[in-house]
Amino acid sequence: MADNVRRLRTARGMSLRALSVELKGVGHPLSADALNKIENGRTPAPGAEEPKQIRRVDVDDLVALAQALRVSPKSLLLPWTETPNTPVEITGAGSVTATAAWQWADGQKPLAAADDDRYGELLRFRVDSTPAWARSPLDDRYNEMLTESVAKLAMFEGKGRVKFENNGLSVYDTDGRLIRRTELAVNQVDVEGES
């Protein structure tokens, strides 16, 4: 996070004092000294002693910094990389690709999505990560399919497998028999009153 705060602040031509003024303006004052400690803080290696001049950032700080820098909180939290396959460290998950980290933060995929998603964890993650009203119209049909499939899996007490294949979603029972196949085509989705 330290690198992201510094990167965004300098990209906006802001001094530490100017960012401090912005934070006061959004109702969460932090001194220039506190911001300097945030920008220069680093997560120590496991077992290493913590630097003396570090300032931990709480959730309120994160949200206020995002407001003051006019970005999403995830752009402060996630490492900023030049390529999608760059390995990044995620607390509690270890090393993952930048793509996996951003898809997780966007509510698209869990960090540890299994290739053979027997219990519909990917579906559950997508349905639970974003409220229905916050999804795009294009996602609505897709999420209806996810919800239906999760319900069907629940009837089998989680004993089944879900696969995304050929522009659709297939639900199989434990014997590999197809329970349900749902196609998703863009022309099926009603976007702003048009079919």
Helices and strands as residue ranges (DSSP letters): H 2-11, H 16-25, H 32-40, H 59-69, H 73-77, E 87-90, E 94-97, H 98-105, H 121-129, G 132-134, H 137-155, E 161-165, E 168-172, E 178-183, G 186-188
